């Protein structure tokens, strides 16, 4: 279904793995920022952000300075997890799925 020149194909991208990981991490950050402070899922978003940032910090396609920046950001998110209630404060529900083997 088209709306003002927009189609579902506009949301289909083919990105290199590092860029896909960056895009996913930015989407998680947006979700975290938009969630209410009392949302019980914020800690899960922060945990996934920390994992993604750790993966990016060690990614061979990124420069050493970028890896340093990402490692420091990961530290920020680990602190946010501690501040928000720690890693054990929220248990994933059966609706949370493992990471996909590939991106569409």
Biopython code that builds the backbone (N, CA, C, O; Angstrom):
import numpy as np
from Bio.PDB.StructureBuilder import StructureBuilder

atoms = [
    (1, "UNK", "N", (0.846, -1.184, 0.000)),
    (1, "UNK", "CA", (0.000, 0.000, 0.000)),
    (1, "UNK", "C", (0.885, 1.238, 0.000)),
    (1, "UNK", "O", (1.819, 1.344, 0.795)),
    (2, "UNK", "N", (0.590, 2.155, -0.881)),
    (2, "UNK", "CA", (1.419, 3.345, -1.016)),
    (2, "UNK", "C", (0.750, 4.554, -0.365)),
    (2, "UNK", "O", (-0.466, 4.726, -0.440)),
    (3, "UNK", "N", (1.564, 5.379, 0.271)),
    (3, "UNK", "CA", (1.107, 6.629, 0.880)),
    (3, "UNK", "C", (2.063, 7.726, 0.458)),
    (3, "UNK", "O", (3.241, 7.682, 0.811)),
    (4, "UNK", "N", (1.593, 8.689, -0.274)),
    (4, "UNK", "CA", (2.382, 9.853, -0.676)),
    (4, "UNK", "C", (3.759, 9.484, -1.206)),
    (4, "UNK", "O", (4.758, 10.081, -0.805)),
    (5, "UNK", "N", (3.820, 8.518, -2.094)),
    (5, "UNK", "CA", (5.089, 8.163, -2.694)),
    (5, "UNK", "C", (5.938, 7.209, -1.875)),
    (5, "UNK", "O", (7.023, 6.835, -2.319)),
    (6, "UNK", "N", (5.489, 6.801, -0.697)),
    (6, "UNK", "CA", (6.233, 5.868, 0.155)),
    (6, "UNK", "C", (5.756, 4.458, -0.105)),
    (6, "UNK", "O", (4.560, 4.233, -0.287)),
    (7, "UNK", "N", (6.669, 3.508, -0.126)),
    (7, "UNK", "CA", (6.285, 2.106, -0.255)),
    (7, "UNK", "C", (7.086, 1.286, 0.740)),
    (7, "UNK", "O", (8.086, 1.759, 1.281)),
    (8, "UNK", "N", (6.647, 0.056, 0.980)),
    (8, "UNK", "CA", (7.345, -0.833, 1.905)),
    (8, "UNK", "C", (8.771, -1.087, 1.443)),
    (8, "UNK", "O", (9.640, -1.363, 2.270)),
    (9, "UNK", "N", (9.030, -1.001, 0.159)),
    (9, "UNK", "CA", (10.376, -1.213, -0.351)),
    (9, "UNK", "C", (11.345, -0.135, 0.117)),
    (9, "UNK", "O", (12.557, -0.350, 0.121)),
    (10, "UNK", "N", (10.817, 1.032, 0.513)),
    (10, "UNK", "CA", (11.668, 2.092, 1.036)),
    (10, "UNK", "C", (12.350, 1.675, 2.336)),
    (10, "UNK", "O", (13.372, 2.254, 2.705)),
    (11, "UNK", "N", (11.807, 0.687, 3.030)),
    (11, "UNK", "CA", (12.353, 0.219, 4.292)),
    (11, "UNK", "C", (13.198, -1.036, 4.128)),
    (11, "UNK", "O", (13.534, -1.674, 5.126)),
    (12, "UNK", "N", (13.546, -1.405, 2.927)),
    (12, "UNK", "CA", (14.374, -2.572, 2.665)),
    (12, "UNK", "C", (15.772, -2.107, 2.313)),
    (12, "UNK", "O", (15.969, -1.359, 1.355)),
    (13, "UNK", "N", (16.747, -2.559, 3.100)),
    (13, "UNK", "CA", (18.120, -2.119, 2.901)),
    (13, "UNK", "C", (19.036, -3.324, 2.818)),
    (13, "UNK", "O", (18.748, -4.381, 3.378)),
    (14, "UNK", "N", (20.125, -3.154, 2.124)),
    (14, "UNK", "CA", (21.170, -4.160, 2.094)),
    (14, "UNK", "C", (22.426, -3.474, 2.626)),
    (14, "UNK", "O", (23.079, -2.714, 1.911)),
    (15, "UNK", "N", (22.758, -3.753, 3.897)),
    (15, "UNK", "CA", (23.882, -3.087, 4.542)),
    (15, "UNK", "C", (24.991, -4.083, 4.855)),
    (15, "UNK", "O", (24.720, -5.251, 5.133)),
    (16, "UNK", "N", (26.235, -3.625, 4.812)),
    (16, "UNK", "CA", (27.316, -4.472, 5.322)),
    (16, "UNK", "C", (27.059, -4.762, 6.809)),
    (16, "UNK", "O", (26.386, -3.978, 7.478)),
    (17, "UNK", "N", (27.580, -5.859, 7.323)),
    (17, "UNK", "CA", (27.255, -6.277, 8.696)),
    (17, "UNK", "C", (27.543, -5.210, 9.735)),
    (17, "UNK", "O", (26.738, -5.015, 10.645)),
    (18, "UNK", "N", (28.661, -4.515, 9.631)),
    (18, "UNK", "CA", (28.981, -3.498, 10.630)),
    (18, "UNK", "C", (27.964, -2.359, 10.584)),
    (18, "UNK", "O", (27.574, -1.840, 11.630)),
    (19, "UNK", "N", (27.534, -1.969, 9.400)),
    (19, "UNK", "CA", (26.539, -0.900, 9.279)),
    (19, "UNK", "C", (25.178, -1.358, 9.775)),
    (19, "UNK", "O", (24.445, -0.573, 10.375)),
    (20, "UNK", "N", (24.832, -2.605, 9.535)),
    (20, "UNK", "CA", (23.568, -3.136, 10.041)),
    (20, "UNK", "C", (23.579, -3.137, 11.568)),
    (20, "UNK", "O", (22.570, -2.817, 12.196)),
    (21, "UNK", "N", (24.708, -3.494, 12.164)),
    (21, "UNK", "CA", (24.827, -3.490, 13.619)),
    (21, "UNK", "C", (24.733, -2.071, 14.169)),
    (21, "UNK", "O", (24.117, -1.849, 15.211)),
    (22, "UNK", "N", (25.332, -1.123, 13.484)),
    (22, "UNK", "CA", (25.228, 0.286, 13.894)),
    (22, "UNK", "C", (23.780, 0.750, 13.793)),
    (22, "UNK", "O", (23.265, 1.388, 14.711)),
    (23, "UNK", "N", (23.119, 0.430, 12.676)),
    (23, "UNK", "CA", (21.719, 0.843, 12.492)),
    (23, "UNK", "C", (20.825, 0.232, 13.568)),
    (23, "UNK", "O", (19.961, 0.915, 14.119)),
    (24, "UNK", "N", (21.025, -1.031, 13.866)),
    (24, "UNK", "CA", (20.231, -1.678, 14.914)),
    (24, "UNK", "C", (20.478, -1.059, 16.277)),
    (24, "UNK", "O", (19.552, -0.905, 17.074)),
    (25, "UNK", "N", (21.726, -0.706, 16.544)),
    (25, "UNK", "CA", (22.080, -0.090, 17.821)),
    (25, "UNK", "C", (21.441, 1.290, 17.942)),
    (25, "UNK", "O", (20.946, 1.654, 19.009)),
    (26, "UNK", "N", (21.450, 2.045, 16.869)),
    (26, "UNK", "CA", (20.795, 3.359, 16.895)),
    (26, "UNK", "C", (19.290, 3.224, 17.097)),
    (26, "UNK", "O", (18.680, 4.029, 17.801)),
    (27, "UNK", "N", (18.696, 2.215, 16.485)),
    (27, "UNK", "CA", (17.259, 1.976, 16.683)),
    (27, "UNK", "C", (16.966, 1.623, 18.136)),
    (27, "UNK", "O", (15.968, 2.080, 18.694)),
    (28, "UNK", "N", (17.822, 0.813, 18.755)),
    (28, "UNK", "CA", (17.657, 0.489, 20.170)),
    (28, "UNK", "C", (17.781, 1.737, 21.046)),
    (28, "UNK", "O", (17.029, 1.911, 22.005)),
    (29, "UNK", "N", (18.741, 2.601, 20.703)),
    (29, "UNK", "CA", (18.906, 3.843, 21.467)),
    (29, "UNK", "C", (17.655, 4.718, 21.356)),
    (29, "UNK", "O", (17.233, 5.345, 22.328)),
    (30, "UNK", "N", (17.077, 4.749, 20.167)),
    (30, "UNK", "CA", (15.844, 5.513, 19.974)),
    (30, "UNK", "C", (14.719, 4.929, 20.824)),
    (30, "UNK", "O", (13.980, 5.666, 21.476)),
    (31, "UNK", "N", (14.593, 3.610, 20.813)),
    (31, "UNK", "CA", (13.566, 2.957, 21.638)),
    (31, "UNK", "C", (13.771, 3.232, 23.109)),
    (31, "UNK", "O", (12.807, 3.464, 23.838)),
    (32, "UNK", "N", (15.013, 3.209, 23.554)),
    (32, "UNK", "CA", (15.318, 3.490, 24.956)),
    (32, "UNK", "C", (14.923, 4.921, 25.312)),
    (32, "UNK", "O", (14.312, 5.167, 26.353)),
    (33, "UNK", "N", (15.277, 5.858, 24.440)),
    (33, "UNK", "CA", (14.980, 7.267, 24.695)),
    (33, "UNK", "C", (13.481, 7.543, 24.698)),
    (33, "UNK", "O", (13.012, 8.417, 25.428)),
    (34, "UNK", "N", (12.726, 6.805, 23.888)),
    (34, "UNK", "CA", (11.289, 7.039, 23.782)),
    (34, "UNK", "C", (10.479, 6.310, 24.850)),
    (34, "UNK", "O", (9.322, 6.652, 25.093)),
    (35, "UNK", "N", (11.083, 5.304, 25.490)),
    (35, "UNK", "CA", (10.362, 4.551, 26.520)),
    (35, "UNK", "C", (10.236, 5.385, 27.793)),
    (35, "UNK", "O", (11.126, 6.168, 28.126)),
    (36, "UNK", "N", (9.138, 5.208, 28.488)),
    (36, "UNK", "CA", (8.955, 5.902, 29.758)),
    (36, "UNK", "C", (9.981, 5.399, 30.765)),
    (36, "UNK", "O", (10.393, 4.241, 30.711)),
    (37, "UNK", "N", (10.388, 6.261, 31.675)),
    (37, "UNK", "CA", (11.408, 5.906, 32.658)),
    (37, "UNK", "C", (11.001, 4.684, 33.487)),
    (37, "UNK", "O", (11.865, 3.917, 33.911)),
    (38, "UNK", "N", (9.715, 4.495, 33.723)),
    (38, "UNK", "CA", (9.248, 3.374, 34.539)),
    (38, "UNK", "C", (9.072, 2.088, 33.735)),
    (38, "UNK", "O", (8.698, 1.062, 34.304)),
    (39, "UNK", "N", (9.328, 2.118, 32.443)),
    (39, "UNK", "CA", (9.144, 0.943, 31.592)),
    (39, "UNK", "C", (10.107, -0.161, 32.013)),
    (39, "UNK", "O", (11.318, 0.050, 32.078)),
    (40, "UNK", "N", (9.565, -1.325, 32.292)),
    (40, "UNK", "CA", (10.390, -2.439, 32.764)),
    (40, "UNK", "C", (11.306, -2.977, 31.673)),
    (40, "UNK", "O", (12.245, -3.712, 31.979)),
    (41, "UNK", "N", (11.070, -2.642, 30.440)),
    (41, "UNK", "CA", (11.881, -3.143, 29.329)),
    (41, "UNK", "C", (13.116, -2.286, 29.042)),
    (41, "UNK", "O", (13.963, -2.671, 28.236)),
    (42, "UNK", "N", (13.222, -1.138, 29.691)),
    (42, "UNK", "CA", (14.376, -0.270, 29.431)),
    (42, "UNK", "C", (15.686, -0.957, 29.777)),
    (42, "UNK", "O", (16.680, -0.790, 29.072)),
    (43, "UNK", "N", (15.695, -1.730, 30.857)),
    (43, "UNK", "CA", (16.929, -2.414, 31.235)),
    (43, "UNK", "C", (17.314, -3.450, 30.174)),
    (43, "UNK", "O", (18.501, -3.662, 29.926)),
    (44, "UNK", "N", (16.333, -4.094, 29.550)),
    (44, "UNK", "CA", (16.624, -5.038, 28.472)),
    (44, "UNK", "C", (17.196, -4.319, 27.261)),
    (44, "UNK", "O", (18.125, -4.814, 26.623)),
    (45, "UNK", "N", (16.648, -3.162, 26.943)),
    (45, "UNK", "CA", (17.195, -2.368, 25.838)),
    (45, "UNK", "C", (18.631, -1.959, 26.145)),
    (45, "UNK", "O", (19.499, -2.037, 25.276)),
    (46, "UNK", "N", (18.883, -1.526, 27.370)),
    (46, "UNK", "CA", (20.231, -1.116, 27.760)),
    (46, "UNK", "C", (21.200, -2.294, 27.697)),
    (46, "UNK", "O", (22.343, -2.130, 27.272)),
    (47, "UNK", "N", (20.757, -3.472, 28.115)),
    (47, "UNK", "CA", (21.615, -4.657, 28.044)),
    (47, "UNK", "C", (21.970, -4.987, 26.597)),
    (47, "UNK", "O", (23.126, -5.283, 26.295)),
    (48, "UNK", "N", (20.988, -4.939, 25.704)),
    (48, "UNK", "CA", (21.255, -5.230, 24.292)),
    (48, "UNK", "C", (22.162, -4.153, 23.686)),
    (48, "UNK", "O", (23.031, -4.455, 22.869)),
    (49, "UNK", "N", (21.956, -2.908, 24.087)),
    (49, "UNK", "CA", (22.832, -1.831, 23.614)),
    (49, "UNK", "C", (24.276, -2.088, 24.035)),
    (49, "UNK", "O", (25.193, -1.914, 23.232)),
    (50, "UNK", "N", (24.487, -2.496, 25.272)),
    (50, "UNK", "CA", (25.839, -2.771, 25.759)),
    (50, "UNK", "C", (26.473, -3.913, 24.968)),
    (50, "UNK", "O", (27.654, -3.855, 24.629)),
    (51, "UNK", "N", (25.688, -4.950, 24.676)),
    (51, "UNK", "CA", (26.207, -6.071, 23.883)),
    (51, "UNK", "C", (26.583, -5.597, 22.477)),
    (51, "UNK", "O", (27.669, -5.898, 21.982)),
    (52, "UNK", "N", (25.679, -4.855, 21.843)),
    (52, "UNK", "CA", (25.951, -4.357, 20.487)),
    (52, "UNK", "C", (27.193, -3.470, 20.462)),
    (52, "UNK", "O", (28.037, -3.599, 19.575)),
    (53, "UNK", "N", (27.300, -2.574, 21.433)),
    (53, "UNK", "CA", (28.446, -1.670, 21.466)),
    (53, "UNK", "C", (29.740, -2.443, 21.694)),
    (53, "UNK", "O", (30.780, -2.085, 21.141)),
    (54, "UNK", "N", (29.688, -3.498, 22.502)),
    (54, "UNK", "CA", (30.857, -4.346, 22.691)),
    (54, "UNK", "C", (31.258, -5.037, 21.396)),
    (54, "UNK", "O", (32.442, -5.137, 21.077)),
    (55, "UNK", "N", (30.267, -5.512, 20.654)),
    (55, "UNK", "CA", (30.551, -6.146, 19.359)),
    (55, "UNK", "C", (31.165, -5.145, 18.386)),
    (55, "UNK", "O", (32.111, -5.465, 17.666)),
    (56, "UNK", "N", (30.623, -3.941, 18.370)),
    (56, "UNK", "CA", (31.158, -2.904, 17.490)),
    (56, "UNK", "C", (32.563, -2.484, 17.914)),
    (56, "UNK", "O", (33.413, -2.209, 17.066)),
    (57, "UNK", "N", (32.810, -2.433, 19.223)),
    (57, "UNK", "CA", (34.125, -2.005, 19.726)),
    (57, "UNK", "C", (35.232, -2.961, 19.302)),
    (57, "UNK", "O", (36.400, -2.577, 19.250)),
    (58, "UNK", "N", (34.871, -4.195, 19.001)),
    (58, "UNK", "CA", (35.870, -5.145, 18.548)),
    (58, "UNK", "C", (35.785, -5.472, 17.074)),
    (58, "UNK", "O", (36.446, -6.395, 16.597)),
    (59, "UNK", "N", (34.977, -4.722, 16.352)),
    (59, "UNK", "CA", (34.767, -5.032, 14.933)),
    (59, "UNK", "C", (35.983, -4.624, 14.098)),
    (59, "UNK", "O", (36.441, -3.484, 14.183)),
    (60, "UNK", "N", (36.504, -5.549, 13.296)),
    (60, "UNK", "CA", (37.723, -5.265, 12.538)),
    (60, "UNK", "C", (37.565, -4.221, 11.433)),
    (60, "UNK", "O", (38.567, -3.685, 10.960)),
    (61, "UNK", "N", (36.345, -3.921, 11.012)),
    (61, "UNK", "CA", (36.162, -2.924, 9.951)),
    (61, "UNK", "C", (36.139, -1.497, 10.487)),
    (61, "UNK", "O", (36.053, -0.546, 9.710)),
    (62, "UNK", "N", (36.215, -1.341, 11.795)),
    (62, "UNK", "CA", (36.202, -0.001, 12.379)),
    (62, "UNK", "C", (37.608, 0.375, 12.828)),
    (62, "UNK", "O", (38.395, -0.479, 13.238)),
    (63, "UNK", "N", (37.907, 1.663, 12.744)),
    (63, "UNK", "CA", (39.231, 2.151, 13.131)),
    (63, "UNK", "C", (39.428, 2.020, 14.647)),
    (63, "UNK", "O", (38.465, 1.917, 15.407)),
    (64, "UNK", "N", (40.684, 2.028, 15.060)),
    (64, "UNK", "CA", (41.011, 1.947, 16.485)),
    (64, "UNK", "C", (40.375, 3.102, 17.277)),
    (64, "UNK", "O", (39.836, 2.858, 18.356)),
    (65, "UNK", "N", (40.419, 4.355, 16.779)),
    (65, "UNK", "CA", (39.769, 5.432, 17.531)),
    (65, "UNK", "C", (38.247, 5.214, 17.671)),
    (65, "UNK", "O", (37.672, 5.491, 18.724)),
    (66, "UNK", "N", (37.607, 4.718, 16.608)),
    (66, "UNK", "CA", (36.175, 4.447, 16.683)),
    (66, "UNK", "C", (35.897, 3.324, 17.672)),
    (66, "UNK", "O", (34.923, 3.387, 18.423)),
    (67, "UNK", "N", (36.736, 2.302, 17.681)),
    (67, "UNK", "CA", (36.581, 1.203, 18.629)),
    (67, "UNK", "C", (36.693, 1.717, 20.060)),
    (67, "UNK", "O", (35.971, 1.253, 20.942)),
    (68, "UNK", "N", (37.593, 2.669, 20.298)),
    (68, "UNK", "CA", (37.745, 3.265, 21.629)),
    (68, "UNK", "C", (36.487, 4.019, 22.031)),
    (68, "UNK", "O", (36.009, 3.885, 23.158)),
    (69, "UNK", "N", (35.954, 4.809, 21.115)),
    (69, "UNK", "CA", (34.715, 5.546, 21.383)),
    (69, "UNK", "C", (33.585, 4.572, 21.742)),
    (69, "UNK", "O", (32.854, 4.785, 22.709)),
    (70, "UNK", "N", (33.457, 3.516, 20.960)),
    (70, "UNK", "CA", (32.387, 2.543, 21.185)),
    (70, "UNK", "C", (32.583, 1.796, 22.496)),
    (70, "UNK", "O", (31.608, 1.483, 23.178)),
    (71, "UNK", "N", (33.813, 1.510, 22.855)),
    (71, "UNK", "CA", (34.091, 0.860, 24.130)),
    (71, "UNK", "C", (33.691, 1.760, 25.295)),
    (71, "UNK", "O", (33.133, 1.289, 26.285)),
    (72, "UNK", "N", (33.972, 3.038, 25.175)),
    (72, "UNK", "CA", (33.571, 3.993, 26.223)),
    (72, "UNK", "C", (32.048, 4.108, 26.298)),
    (72, "UNK", "O", (31.478, 4.198, 27.386)),
    (73, "UNK", "N", (31.400, 4.104, 25.144)),
    (73, "UNK", "CA", (29.933, 4.123, 25.145)),
    (73, "UNK", "C", (29.374, 2.865, 25.803)),
    (73, "UNK", "O", (28.382, 2.929, 26.530)),
    (74, "UNK", "N", (30.004, 1.732, 25.550)),
    (74, "UNK", "CA", (29.560, 0.497, 26.197)),
    (74, "UNK", "C", (29.647, 0.653, 27.718)),
    (74, "UNK", "O", (28.743, 0.230, 28.439)),
    (75, "UNK", "N", (30.730, 1.259, 28.202)),
    (75, "UNK", "CA", (30.858, 1.507, 29.642)),
    (75, "UNK", "C", (29.723, 2.363, 30.173)),
    (75, "UNK", "O", (29.213, 2.117, 31.266)),
    (76, "UNK", "N", (29.326, 3.367, 29.405)),
    (76, "UNK", "CA", (28.194, 4.213, 29.794)),
    (76, "UNK", "C", (26.931, 3.377, 29.953)),
    (76, "UNK", "O", (26.210, 3.513, 30.941)),
    (77, "UNK", "N", (26.667, 2.514, 28.979)),
    (77, "UNK", "CA", (25.447, 1.704, 29.027)),
    (77, "UNK", "C", (25.512, 0.664, 30.131)),
    (77, "UNK", "O", (24.481, 0.337, 30.718)),
    (78, "UNK", "N", (26.695, 0.133, 30.433)),
    (78, "UNK", "CA", (26.818, -0.791, 31.566)),
    (78, "UNK", "C", (26.512, -0.066, 32.876)),
    (78, "UNK", "O", (25.888, -0.635, 33.772)),
    (79, "UNK", "N", (26.953, 1.196, 32.985)),
    (79, "UNK", "CA", (26.603, 2.002, 34.156)),
    (79, "UNK", "C", (25.106, 2.257, 34.213)),
    (79, "UNK", "O", (24.513, 2.253, 35.292)),
    (80, "UNK", "N", (24.498, 2.478, 33.064)),
    (80, "UNK", "CA", (23.046, 2.706, 33.000)),
    (80, "UNK", "C", (22.295, 1.464, 33.471)),
    (80, "UNK", "O", (21.278, 1.575, 34.156)),
    (81, "UNK", "N", (22.791, 0.288, 33.108)),
    (81, "UNK", "CA", (22.164, -0.960, 33.555)),
    (81, "UNK", "C", (22.230, -1.037, 35.078)),
    (81, "UNK", "O", (21.231, -1.355, 35.724)),
    (82, "UNK", "N", (23.395, -0.751, 35.657)),
    (82, "UNK", "CA", (23.544, -0.771, 37.114)),
    (82, "UNK", "C", (22.601, 0.231, 37.767)),
    (82, "UNK", "O", (21.961, -0.070, 38.775)),
    (83, "UNK", "N", (22.521, 1.426, 37.184)),
    (83, "UNK", "CA", (21.651, 2.473, 37.737)),
    (83, "UNK", "C", (20.184, 2.093, 37.645)),
    (83, "UNK", "O", (19.393, 2.419, 38.530)),
    (84, "UNK", "N", (19.823, 1.403, 36.573)),
    (84, "UNK", "CA", (18.423, 1.062, 36.322)),
    (84, "UNK", "C", (17.980, -0.199, 37.049)),
    (84, "UNK", "O", (16.805, -0.561, 36.986)),
    (85, "UNK", "N", (18.874, -0.863, 37.725)),
    (85, "UNK", "CA", (18.434, -2.025, 38.478)),
    (85, "UNK", "C", (19.233, -3.276, 38.239)),
    (85, "UNK", "O", (18.884, -4.332, 38.766)),
    (86, "UNK", "N", (20.280, -3.202, 37.474)),
    (86, "UNK", "CA", (21.158, -4.348, 37.295)),
    (86, "UNK", "C", (20.653, -5.365, 36.319)),
    (86, "UNK", "O", (19.499, -5.312, 35.894)),
    (87, "UNK", "N", (21.519, -6.304, 35.956)),
    (87, "UNK", "CA", (21.189, -7.284, 34.926)),
    (87, "UNK", "C", (20.099, -8.257, 35.321)),
    (87, "UNK", "O", (19.426, -8.797, 34.443)),
    (88, "UNK", "N", (19.897, -8.499, 36.589)),
    (88, "UNK", "CA", (18.893, -9.477, 36.988)),
    (88, "UNK", "C", (17.535, -8.883, 37.297)),
    (88, "UNK", "O", (16.641, -9.594, 37.756)),
    (89, "UNK", "N", (17.361, -7.592, 37.056)),
    (89, "UNK", "CA", (16.123, -6.943, 37.479)),
    (89, "UNK", "C", (14.948, -7.210, 36.559)),
    (89, "UNK", "O", (13.806, -6.941, 36.933)),
    (90, "UNK", "N", (15.189, -7.720, 35.393)),
    (90, "UNK", "CA", (14.103, -7.956, 34.445)),
    (90, "UNK", "C", (14.391, -9.225, 33.668)),
    (90, "UNK", "O", (15.443, -9.355, 33.043)),
    (91, "UNK", "N", (13.468, -10.146, 33.709)),
    (91, "UNK", "CA", (13.650, -11.414, 33.020)),
    (91, "UNK", "C", (12.978, -11.367, 31.657)),
    (91, "UNK", "O", (11.832, -10.929, 31.557)),
    (92, "UNK", "N", (13.666, -11.809, 30.596)),
    (92, "UNK", "CA", (13.035, -11.821, 29.277)),
    (92, "UNK", "C", (11.789, -12.698, 29.264)),
    (92, "UNK", "O", (11.726, -13.722, 29.945)),
    (93, "UNK", "N", (10.826, -12.292, 28.499)),
    (93, "UNK", "CA", (9.596, -13.068, 28.365)),
    (93, "UNK", "C", (9.751, -14.027, 27.194)),
    (93, "UNK", "O", (10.694, -13.898, 26.412)),
    (94, "UNK", "N", (8.832, -14.997, 27.059)),
    (94, "UNK", "CA", (8.914, -15.904, 25.910)),
    (94, "UNK", "C", (8.797, -15.187, 24.570)),
    (94, "UNK", "O", (9.115, -15.769, 23.533)),
    (95, "UNK", "N", (8.349, -13.944, 24.571)),
    (95, "UNK", "CA", (8.215, -13.206, 23.323)),
    (95, "UNK", "C", (9.549, -12.649, 22.843)),
    (95, "UNK", "O", (9.664, -12.227, 21.693)),
    (96, "UNK", "N", (10.563, -12.641, 23.713)),
    (96, "UNK", "CA", (11.876, -12.161, 23.310)),
    (96, "UNK", "C", (12.596, -13.302, 22.625)),
    (96, "UNK", "O", (12.659, -14.409, 23.160)),
    (97, "UNK", "N", (13.136, -13.045, 21.452)),
    (97, "UNK", "CA", (13.770, -14.076, 20.657)),
    (97, "UNK", "C", (15.282, -13.864, 20.611)),
    (97, "UNK", "O", (15.776, -12.755, 20.814)),
    (98, "UNK", "N", (15.987, -14.926, 20.348)),
    (98, "UNK", "CA", (17.436, -14.831, 20.172)),
    (98, "UNK", "C", (17.776, -14.060, 18.921)),
    (98, "UNK", "O", (16.902, -13.752, 18.111)),
    (99, "UNK", "N", (19.028, -13.755, 18.767)),
    (99, "UNK", "CA", (19.481, -13.015, 17.585)),
    (99, "UNK", "C", (19.271, -13.844, 16.319)),
    (99, "UNK", "O", (19.489, -15.056, 16.305)),
    (100, "UNK", "N", (18.856, -13.182, 15.295)),
    (100, "UNK", "CA", (18.651, -13.855, 14.003)),
    (100, "UNK", "C", (19.993, -14.206, 13.375)),
    (100, "UNK", "O", (21.000, -13.539, 13.612)),
    (101, "UNK", "N", (19.988, -15.251, 12.582)),
    (101, "UNK", "CA", (21.211, -15.681, 11.908)),
    (101, "UNK", "C", (21.604, -14.694, 10.802)),
    (101, "UNK", "O", (22.779, -14.613, 10.443)),
    (102, "UNK", "N", (20.647, -13.953, 10.264)),
    (102, "UNK", "CA", (20.930, -12.996, 9.207)),
    (102, "UNK", "C", (19.886, -11.910, 9.171)),
    (102, "UNK", "O", (18.825, -12.035, 9.782)),
    (103, "UNK", "N", (20.180, -10.861, 8.464)),
    (103, "UNK", "CA", (19.251, -9.744, 8.311)),
    (103, "UNK", "C", (18.607, -9.801, 6.946)),
    (103, "UNK", "O", (19.229, -10.217, 5.969)),
    (104, "UNK", "N", (17.363, -9.382, 6.885)),
    (104, "UNK", "CA", (16.685, -9.322, 5.590)),
    (104, "UNK", "C", (16.941, -7.996, 4.950)),
    (104, "UNK", "O", (16.459, -7.739, 3.847)),
]
sb = StructureBuilder()
sb.init_structure("model")
sb.init_model(0)
sb.init_chain("A")
sb.init_seg("    ")
for serial, (resi, resn, name, xyz) in enumerate(atoms, 1):
    if name == "N":
        sb.init_residue(resn, " ", resi, " ")
    sb.init_atom(name, np.array(xyz, "f"), 0.0, 1.0, " ", f" {name:<3s}", serial, name[0])
structure = sb.get_structure()
